[in-house]
Amino acid sequence: MVDGSGLAVDEYLYFTPKRPMTRGRPPNWQVFSQLDGSVWTQPVIIASRQRLTLPAQVRARLAWLSQSEDGLLATLGADGSVRLEDWESHGERTLRAAEEVYEGLPAARKGEFALAAMDRFMKVGLEPNGRLVLPDALMAQIDPAETGCVRVVVIDGLLWLWEEKAWLAQRSARIALLQDVISS
């Protein structure tokens, strides 16, 4: 059976404007990424030994990743998120600022401050192929035990990892935003 485009109907499963989608996962299966080429999101499976390989679509959107030879600064959020930034530009600055604050604290507060900093910031190695080996504390933050994956998000030039359950819990707010914008 042939449709109006001249393609046999069984040659494609879904149709997006100007582009038939063939069976299997195409390179750009996230077709709405065309709205803003700097934004990306997808769940990524955590491999054995706590390894996470950043998808090519993520690496293509963040040029600074290819220059991050000294690793990444991971900043753990209270909401199940982890922000990843270049160590050389952000990690070194954050470490120096923390050291300055630490030196100015009374002795009774230094241990508490150091513990809070250790709980919030860590360094993560980044291999040239985009693979991260996630430290135990970071794994506890994104809690992939139930789903086996983590949500990878690129927005505003930043790289985020989200606990998949936390990301899905906020889905209704994102859908409401979309509906609000569409209906106005």
SULPE-V475265 format. One record per pair of residues at least 24 apart in sequence whose ideal C-beta (glycine too) atoms are under 10 Angstrom apart, sorted by sequence separation. I is the first residue (numbers start at 1). J is the second residue. If there is no record, write none. Layout:
i=I j=J
i=I j=J
//
This chain:
i=33 j=57
i=37 j=61
i=38 j=62
i=62 j=86
i=64 j=88
i=142 j=166
i=30 j=55
i=36 j=61
i=64 j=89
i=141 j=166
i=142 j=167
i=64 j=90
i=94 j=120
i=95 j=121
i=30 j=57
i=94 j=121
i=134 j=161
i=29 j=57
i=33 j=61
i=95 j=123
i=27 j=56
i=28 j=57
i=132 j=161
i=27 j=57
i=54 j=84
i=91 j=121
i=90 j=121
i=91 j=122
i=91 j=123
i=91 j=124
i=87 j=123
i=87 j=124
i=124 j=161
i=87 j=125
i=87 j=126
i=82 j=122
i=84 j=124
i=86 j=126
i=78 j=120
i=82 j=124
i=84 j=126
i=76 j=119
i=77 j=120
i=76 j=120
i=75 j=120
i=76 j=121
i=74 j=120
i=75 j=121
i=76 j=122
i=74 j=121
i=75 j=122
i=73 j=121
i=74 j=122
i=84 j=132
i=73 j=122
i=74 j=123
i=72 j=122
i=73 j=123
i=74 j=124
i=71 j=122
i=72 j=123
i=73 j=124
i=71 j=123
i=72 j=124
i=82 j=134
i=70 j=123
i=71 j=124
i=72 j=125
i=71 j=125
i=72 j=126
i=84 j=138
i=70 j=125
i=71 j=126
i=68 j=124
i=70 j=126
i=71 j=127
i=82 j=138
i=68 j=125
i=69 j=126
i=68 j=126
i=74 j=132
i=69 j=128
i=82 j=141
i=66 j=126
i=68 j=128
i=72 j=132
i=74 j=134
i=81 j=141
i=82 j=142
i=65 j=126
i=71 j=132
i=74 j=135
i=76 j=137
i=80 j=141
i=81 j=142
i=66 j=128
i=76 j=138
i=80 j=142
i=65 j=128
i=74 j=137
i=78 j=141
i=80 j=143
i=66 j=130
i=74 j=138
i=76 j=140
i=77 j=141
i=65 j=130
i=76 j=141
i=76 j=142
i=74 j=141
i=62 j=130
i=82 j=150
i=84 j=152
i=59 j=129
i=81 j=151
i=83 j=153
i=59 j=130
i=80 j=151
i=52 j=124
i=54 j=126
i=58 j=130
i=81 j=153
i=85 j=157
i=54 j=127
i=85 j=158
i=86 j=159
i=53 j=127
i=56 j=130
i=84 j=158
i=85 j=159
i=54 j=129
i=55 j=130
i=83 j=158
i=84 j=159
i=51 j=127
i=53 j=129
i=54 j=130
i=83 j=159
i=84 j=160
i=53 j=130
i=54 j=131
i=82 j=159
i=83 j=160
i=84 j=161
i=52 j=130
i=53 j=131
i=54 j=132
i=82 j=160
i=83 j=161
i=52 j=131
i=53 j=132
i=81 j=160
i=82 j=161
i=51 j=131
i=52 j=132
i=81 j=161
i=82 j=162
i=51 j=132
i=52 j=133
i=80 j=161
i=81 j=162
i=82 j=163
i=50 j=132
i=51 j=133
i=52 j=134
i=80 j=162
i=81 j=163
i=50 j=133
i=51 j=134
i=77 j=160
i=79 j=162
i=80 j=163
i=47 j=131
i=49 j=133
i=50 j=134
i=79 j=163
i=80 j=164
i=49 j=134
i=50 j=135
i=74 j=159
i=75 j=160
i=76 j=161
i=77 j=162
i=80 j=165
i=81 j=166
i=46 j=132
i=47 j=133
i=50 j=136
i=52 j=138
i=80 j=166
i=81 j=167
i=52 j=139
i=72 j=159
i=74 j=161
i=79 j=166
i=80 j=167
i=46 j=134
i=50 j=138
i=79 j=167
i=50 j=139
i=65 j=154
i=77 j=166
i=80 j=169
i=52 j=142
i=79 j=169
i=80 j=170
i=79 j=170
i=52 j=144
i=62 j=154
i=46 j=139
i=61 j=154
i=64 j=157
i=50 j=144
i=58 j=152
i=60 j=154
i=61 j=155
i=63 j=157
i=64 j=158
i=65 j=159
i=57 j=152
i=58 j=153
i=59 j=154
i=62 j=157
i=64 j=159
i=46 j=142
i=58 j=154
i=61 j=157
i=62 j=158
i=52 j=149
i=55 j=152
i=57 j=154
i=62 j=159
i=46 j=144
i=52 j=150
i=54 j=152
i=61 j=159
i=45 j=144
i=46 j=145
i=53 j=152
i=55 j=154
i=44 j=144
i=52 j=152
i=54 j=154
i=59 j=159
i=43 j=144
i=46 j=147
i=47 j=148
i=58 j=159
i=45 j=147
i=46 j=148
i=45 j=148
i=46 j=149
i=43 j=147
i=45 j=149
i=46 j=150
i=43 j=148
i=44 j=149
i=45 j=150
i=54 j=159
i=43 j=149
i=44 j=150
i=42 j=149
i=43 j=150
i=44 j=151
i=54 j=161
i=43 j=151
i=44 j=152
i=42 j=151
i=43 j=152
i=52 j=161
i=41 j=151
i=42 j=152
i=41 j=152
i=42 j=153
i=40 j=152
i=41 j=153
i=42 j=154
i=40 j=153
i=41 j=154
i=39 j=153
i=40 j=154
i=41 j=155
i=39 j=154
i=40 j=155
i=38 j=154
i=39 j=155
i=38 j=155
i=39 j=156
i=44 j=161
i=38 j=156
i=36 j=155
i=38 j=157
i=40 j=159
i=41 j=160
i=43 j=162
i=44 j=164
i=33 j=154
i=41 j=162
i=43 j=164
i=43 j=167
i=43 j=168
i=41 j=167
i=41 j=174
//
